[in-house]
């Protein structure tokens, strides 16, 4: 087990230390919010999920056992699981509703700029299965190594690499039209 820079703070939170909780929030809130924001379509939902993640920290810190996993890994896992739960509860849009929606994209004669490409990538990411999306977000957006990302997802490194491979292949296919533009 590697050194966990948060172990002392988690122990203090378990004893009711609000200042330690604030330090942990300041340290981890931006990354958890970025992850939840990319997993969920609405910013308010992402903020709710992260708030719930930190509430779980507050209520479960006294049960924390150092050495089993790094705190940050646990927090990523909690945040992802809450995102998965929220995504499962979302009603899907029927094909009839989608067929009648106007294309929100730019007109064909407008050149692709950075914002349009970012939107296309976000939309392509949103179509991936949840575990593939989470693997890509952890490794490419959150800059987690394969070992840590596998631990967060609760899979082997080989399974993570398979998720990454399938996700990347799917993204390449979905974004192939951007190469020609």
C-alpha positions, 0 to 999 in steps of 0.5 A: 500500500502506498503512502496516503497523504489523506489518512490523517485528515480522514482520521480527524474527520472521523473524530468530528474535525470540521477543519480536516473535512474542509481541507479534504474538500478543498483538496478533492472537490475540483477533481470530483466535480470535474468527473461528475460533470463529465459523467452527468448531463446537468451541472446541478446533478453533478454538484448534488452527487459531489455533495453527497460524496462528501456527506458520505465521507463525513458519515463514514470517516469514523469507520475508515481503515487506513491501508485498505485503499487510498482515501482518494481512490475511495472517494472516486469510487463513491462519486462514480457509483453515485453517478452510475445510480443517477444515470440508471434512474434517468428516463431515456428519450424516445426515438420519436422525440429525437427525430423531431428535434432540430440539429443543435450543431453548427451549419455545415459551412461553419468551420470547426473550432475548439468549442465545437470539437469539445462539444462533439467529444463530450457528446461522443463520451456521453454515448459510451457505456458507463464503465468505458466512459468512467475508464476514459475519464479517469485515465485521460481527464483525471490523469489517473494511472491504470493501476489506480483507475482499475482500483477505483473501478473495482476491476483488474488492470487487464479489464481496465485496459479492455474498457479503455481500448473499446472506449477509444475505438468507439470514440474514434468511430464516432469522431471520424467525421472530424478528421475530414473537416 
